[in-house]
Amino acid sequence: MSLNDMACRYAKPQTKPYKLYDIEGLYLRIMPNGSKYWRYNFKFHGKSKTYAIGVFPNVSLKEARKICDEAKESIKAGIDPTILKTKAKQLAAFNSDQTFETVAREWHQHYYKTWSEKHADYIIRRLELHAFPHIGRYPLNQLTPQIILTCLQRIEKNAPEIARRVLQMCSKVFQYASLTGRLDKDLTFGLKGAFKKYKKGHYAAIDISELPELLAAINSNEARAYKQTNLAIKLLLYTFVRTGELINAKWSEINFANAMWTIPAERMKMDLTHLVPLSKQALSVLYELKELTGHREYLFPSIPYPRKPMSDCTILNALKRMGYKNRMTGHGFRTLPLGVGKEILNYPHHVIDRQLSHAPKSNNDRAYDRATFLPQRKQFMQEYADYLDSLIGTKSKKDLAITLTEAHSYNLGFLSMSYKINQ
């Protein structure tokens, strides 16, 4: 006789477990504590087995019969239903572990060696800042395009371009997950169309006519920036490298004897080693900085985490406190030498362009123009620094001898250096 829902619901526990049989091997096992379990007895290749279907009333009589019928179909097909159930549990556990962050880090590690170190660090940093906090814990099979879009729109409010780059990175992660059998499709497909249209602009930069005001603000430091931050801005002013190249600079790259900063190719945008001639003013900044951070690997270590470089937002935040929000950025220091060099110092464009480490514009230039113009660049760097000093009323220091004796050990050993500053 088959069971009904009422018989299952009102079955009372006894001192020992007992069974209420339904049909064709399905039964409800009643335990002394009142728990009720659906079980199905069957034979597979001559061996008696029991299939655990679920707990009543979480699994109703109707649902138990349906699961039982599926198990019977599996047996007819020569497949043990208990093995199928175990496989399903393992797959569910595996999928729950395949979070977006887990797969993204696996993807990053898989392709790490195909990228430059700088590009690889940029990718993982963007994901850590913008994606992982919001969608990192989601298993891939629980993510939806709507969840991803919400994350991207949050970024878009303040940084439209970064939102588009994070979208590209997420797309690559989903494509990798699809190739490795963990996802059916790229969940970001079509999301780009949901972004607001915007016109990509240039980095904010003051006009060269506003230079005296900026220089006065830097030197007075009324914004009370940390000394290390103030020196970073000064060195950026005299070298006009990219902000990322500055904050990741290491003392091993500085040659005081030759007044040269060599930035290795892996840290450059164009993947080419870049030489930065150091003016006397830039050297003065470096000697002052050496007293602060010379015992560290980086010129500008993070204050809370000194084994890492300072944040790429440090200089921008300092400029904001100086009153230059939306008027000047770290990258804006790279526009100033072009204006000053061409309009005031009368240097040809190609000399300044090489010092800015810009790529030649045409394929022909890239193939044949190997000139570095290093002597002209050295001269320009010193004249540019001298011009900046002249704007803040620096008194003439002609024939003034300055002796700098360093008690630190540099790449070339202990350095005692004496030179004249001529303006």
C-alpha positions in Angstrom: 0.0 0.0 0.0 1.4 3.4 -1.0 1.9 6.2 1.5 0.1 9.6 1.6 1.2 12.9 3.0 -0.9 12.6 6.2 0.6 9.3 7.1 4.1 10.7 6.7 3.3 13.9 8.6 1.7 12.2 11.7 4.0 9.2 11.9 5.1 9.0 15.6 8.7 8.1 16.7 9.2 4.8 18.6 12.0 3.5 20.8 13.7 2.0 17.7 13.9 3.2 14.1 11.2 1.8 11.8 10.1 2.2 8.2 7.0 3.3 6.4 7.1 1.7 2.9 5.7 3.5 -0.2 6.2 1.7 -3.6 9.0 -0.1 -5.4 11.7 0.3 -2.7 10.9 3.9 -1.5 10.3 4.2 2.2 10.4 6.8 5.0 12.7 5.9 8.0 11.4 7.2 11.3 14.1 7.8 13.9 13.5 7.8 17.8 14.3 11.5 17.9 11.5 12.2 15.4 13.6 12.8 12.3 12.2 11.3 9.1 14.5 10.3 6.1 13.5 9.2 2.6 15.5 6.2 1.4 15.4 4.0 -1.7 16.6 0.4 -1.7 17.8 -1.0 -5.0 20.2 -3.5 -6.5 23.0 -2.5 -8.8 25.1 -5.3 -10.5 23.7 -7.8 -8.0 24.6 -5.7 -4.9 22.0 -4.2 -2.6 22.4 -0.4 -2.1 20.5 2.4 -0.4 20.0 5.8 -1.9 19.5 8.7 0.5 16.9 11.0 -1.0 16.3 13.7 1.6 14.6 14.7 4.9 10.8 14.9 5.3 9.1 17.4 5.2 11.9 19.4 3.4 11.5 16.8 0.7 7.8 16.0 0.2 6.3 12.7 -0.7 5.7 13.9 -4.3 9.3 15.1 -4.6 10.7 11.9 -3.1 8.8 9.8 -5.7 10.2 12.0 -8.5 13.8 11.6 -7.3 13.2 7.9 -6.9 11.9 7.7 -10.5 15.1 9.5 -11.7 17.2 7.1 -9.8 15.4 4.2 -11.5 16.1 5.7 -14.9 19.8 6.1 -14.0 19.9 2.4 -13.0 18.4 1.4 -16.3 21.1 3.4 -18.0 23.7 1.5 -16.1 24.7 4.4 -13.8 24.7 4.1 -10.0 22.5 7.0 -8.7 24.6 7.3 -5.5 27.7 8.1 -7.6 25.7 10.7 -9.6 24.7 12.3 -6.3 28.2 12.3 -5.0 29.4 13.9 -8.2 26.7 16.6 -8.0 27.8 17.4 -4.4 31.4 17.7 -5.4 30.6 19.8 -8.4 28.5 22.1 -6.3 31.3 22.4 -3.7 33.8 23.1 -6.5 31.6 25.8 -8.1 31.1 27.5 -4.7 34.9 27.8 -4.4 35.2 29.2 -7.9 34.7 32.8 -6.9 35.5 35.7 -9.2 38.5 36.7 -7.2 39.9 33.1 -7.2 39.5 32.7 -10.9 40.8 36.3 -11.6 44.0 35.6 -9.7 44.4 32.3 -11.4 44.0 34.1 -14.8 46.5 36.8 -13.8 49.0 34.2 -12.7 48.5 32.2 -15.9 49.3 35.1 -18.2 51.7 36.9 -15.9 54.8 36.0 -17.8 53.4 37.2 -21.1 53.0 40.8 -19.7 55.6 43.3 -18.5 55.9 43.4 -14.7 54.5 46.9 -14.7 51.4 46.0 -16.8 50.8 42.9 -14.6 51.0 44.9 -11.4 48.6 47.5 -12.9 46.0 44.8 -13.8 45.9 43.2 -10.4 45.9 46.5 -8.6 42.9 47.7 -10.5 41.0 44.5 -9.8 41.9 44.7 -6.1 40.8 48.3 -5.8 37.6 48.2 -8.0 36.4 44.7 -8.6 37.3 42.3 -5.7 35.6 44.4 -3.0 32.2 44.2 -4.8 32.1 41.0 -6.8 35.2 39.1 -5.7 33.3 36.7 -3.3 30.6 35.7 -5.8 30.9 32.2 -7.2 31.0 32.5 -11.0 27.8 30.6 -11.4 26.0 33.1 -9.2 27.2 36.2 -10.9 24.9 38.0 -13.4 25.4 40.8 -15.9 23.3 43.0 -13.6 25.6 42.5 -10.6 28.7 43.2 -12.7 27.1 46.3 -14.2 26.3 47.7 -10.7 29.9 47.3 -9.8 31.1 49.0 -13.0 28.6 51.9 -12.7 29.9 52.6 -9.2 33.4 53.0 -10.7 32.1 55.1 -13.6 30.7 57.8 -11.3 34.3 59.0 -10.5 36.5 57.4 -13.1 34.8 56.6 -16.5 38.0 55.5 -18.2 38.9 53.1 -15.3 35.4 51.6 -15.4 36.0 50.7 -19.1 39.4 49.2 -18.3 38.0 47.1 -15.4 35.2 45.9 -17.8 37.9 44.7 -20.2 39.7 42.9 -17.4 36.6 41.2 -16.2 35.8 40.1 -19.7 39.2 38.4 -20.0 38.6 36.6 -16.7 35.2 35.3 -17.9 36.7 34.2 -21.2 39.4 32.3 -19.3 36.8 30.7 -17.1 34.9 29.6 -20.2 38.0 28.1 -21.8 38.7 26.2 -18.6 35.1 24.8 -18.4 33.8 26.8 -15.5 31.5 29.2 -17.3 29.4 29.0 -20.4 29.9 32.6 -21.6 31.4 36.0 -21.1 29.0 37.7 -18.6 30.2 41.2 -19.7 29.0 40.8 -23.3 27.1 44.0 -24.2 27.7 45.8 -21.0 29.8 48.5 -22.6 26.7 49.9 -24.2 25.3 50.7 -20.7 28.0 53.2 -20.0 27.4 56.9 -20.4 29.1 58.5 -23.3 32.0 60.8 -22.3 34.8 62.6 -24.0 38.2 61.5 -22.8 40.2 64.6 -21.9 43.8 65.5 -21.2 45.3 65.5 -17.7 44.8 68.8 -16.0 47.8 71.1 -16.2 48.4 74.8 -15.6 49.6 77.3 -18.2 53.3 78.2 -18.1 52.2 81.7 -17.0 51.0 80.2 -13.8 54.3 78.6 -12.9 55.5 81.2 -10.4 52.4 80.8 -8.3 52.8 77.0 -8.3 56.5 77.1 -7.5 55.8 79.5 -4.6 53.1 77.0 -3.3 55.5 74.1 -3.5 58.4 75.9 -1.8 56.2 77.4 1.0 54.5 74.1 1.6 51.6 75.9 3.3 49.5 72.8 2.6 51.8 71.0 5.2 52.5 68.0 3.0 54.9 65.5 4.4 58.5 66.4 3.6 58.9 63.3 1.6 55.8 64.2 -0.5 57.0 67.8 -1.0 60.4 66.4 -2.2 58.5 64.1 -4.5 56.7 67.0 -6.1 60.0 68.9 -6.5 61.7 66.0 -8.1 58.8 65.5 -10.4 59.1 69.2 -11.3 62.8 68.9 -12.2 62.6 65.5 -14.0 59.0 65.5 -15.4 58.9 61.7 -15.5 55.5 59.9 -15.2 54.1 59.7 -11.7 54.3 55.9 -11.7 58.0 56.1 -12.7 58.7 58.5 -9.9 56.9 56.7 -7.0 58.5 53.3 -8.0 62.0 54.7 -8.3 64.7 52.8 -6.4 68.0 54.2 -5.0 69.8 51.6 -7.1 68.7 53.5 -10.2 70.4 56.8 -9.2 74.0 57.4 -10.2 75.1 60.5 -8.2 78.6 60.5 -9.7 77.3 60.8 -13.3 74.2 62.8 -12.3 72.0 60.2 -14.1 68.8 58.4 -13.2 68.4 55.1 -15.2 64.8 53.9 -15.3 64.8 50.2 -16.4 62.7 49.1 -19.4 60.2 47.1 -17.3 59.0 50.2 -15.6 58.7 52.3 -18.7 55.5 52.8 -20.8 57.4 52.0 -24.0 59.4 49.1 -22.5 62.7 50.9 -23.2 65.4 51.9 -20.7 65.1 55.7 -20.1 67.9 58.0 -19.0 67.0 61.1 -17.0 69.9 63.6 -16.7 69.8 65.1 -13.2 70.2 68.9 -12.9 72.0 70.3 -9.9 68.6 71.2 -8.4 67.4 67.6 -8.9 70.6 66.3 -7.2 70.0 68.7 -4.3 66.5 67.2 -3.8 67.9 63.7 -3.9 70.6 64.4 -1.3 68.0 65.8 1.0 65.7 62.9 0.3 68.7 60.5 1.0 68.7 61.6 4.6 65.1 60.6 4.9 64.7 57.3 2.9 68.3 56.3 1.9 68.0 53.2 4.1 65.0 52.0 2.1 64.7 50.4 -1.3 62.4 53.0 -2.7 63.1 56.7 -2.9 59.5 57.4 -1.8 58.4 54.5 0.4 54.8 54.3 1.7 54.7 55.7 5.2 52.5 53.0 6.7 54.1 50.2 4.6 57.7 51.3 4.0 58.6 48.2 2.0 56.2 49.4 -0.7 56.3 52.6 -2.7 53.9 55.5 -1.9 50.4 55.5 -3.3 49.9 56.9 -6.8 47.3 59.3 -5.3 49.7 60.9 -2.9 51.0 63.7 -5.2 47.5 64.3 -6.6 46.1 64.7 -3.1 48.9 67.1 -2.1 48.2 69.3 -5.2 44.5 69.4 -4.2 45.4 70.6 -0.7 47.6 73.3 -2.3 44.5 74.6 -4.1 45.1 72.9 -7.5 42.2 70.5 -7.7 41.1 70.1 -11.3 43.9 72.5 -12.3 47.1 70.4 -11.9 48.0 66.7 -11.8 51.2 64.8 -11.5 51.1 64.1 -15.2 50.6 67.8 -15.8 54.2 68.4 -14.9 55.1 66.8 -18.2 53.3 69.5 -20.2 55.3 72.3 -18.7 58.8 71.6 -20.2 57.2 71.4 -23.7 55.9 75.0 -23.3 59.0 76.4 -21.5 61.4 74.5 -23.7 60.0 75.5 -27.0 58.6 79.0 -26.3 61.2 80.4 -23.8 64.4 78.3 -24.0 64.1 77.7 -27.8 64.8 74.0 -27.8 63.7 71.9 -30.7 60.7 69.6 -30.1 62.5 66.4 -30.7 65.0 67.0 -27.9 62.2 67.6 -25.3 60.1 64.8 -26.8 63.0 62.3 -26.3 63.4 63.4 -22.7 59.6 62.9 -22.2 60.2 59.3 -23.5 57.5 59.7 -26.1 57.4 57.1 -28.9 58.1 58.3 -32.4 54.8 59.1 -34.1 55.2 57.2 -37.4 56.3 53.6 -38.2 59.2 55.1 -40.2 60.4 57.1 -37.2 60.2 54.0 -34.9 62.2 52.0 -37.4 65.0 54.4 -38.2 65.1 57.2 -35.7 67.4 55.8 -33.0 68.9 59.2 -31.9 68.9 59.9 -28.2 70.1 63.5 -28.2 71.6 62.9 -24.8 74.1 65.8 -24.7 71.3 68.3 -25.7 68.9 66.7 -23.2 71.5 67.2 -20.4 71.8 70.8 -21.3 68.1 71.3 -21.5 67.5 69.7 -18.1 69.9 72.1 -16.4 68.6 75.2 -18.3 65.0 74.2 -17.5 65.8 73.8 -13.8 67.6 77.1 -13.8 64.6 78.8 -15.4 62.3 77.4 -12.7 64.6 78.8 -10.1 64.6 82.2 -11.7 60.8 82.3 -11.4 60.9 82.2 -7.6 63.5 84.9 -7.3 66.4 82.6 -6.5 69.4 84.8 -6.0 72.3 84.4 -8.3 74.8 81.8 -7.0 77.5 82.4 -9.5 80.9 81.4 -8.4 79.4 80.0 -5.2 81.2 76.7 -4.3 79.1 74.1 -2.6 80.7 71.0 -1.2 78.6 67.9 -0.6 80.1 65.1 1.4 77.9 62.0 1.8 78.5 59.5 4.5 76.3 56.9 2.8 77.3 54.0 0.7 76.1 54.4 -2.9 76.4 52.0 -5.9 79.9 53.2 -6.5 81.0 53.3 -2.8 81.4 56.3 -0.5 80.9 59.5 -2.5 82.5 62.9 -1.9 81.3 65.4 -4.4 82.2 69.0 -5.0 80.8 71.2 -7.7 79.8 74.8 -8.5 76.3 76.0 -9.2 76.5 78.5 -12.0 73.4 80.5 -13.0 
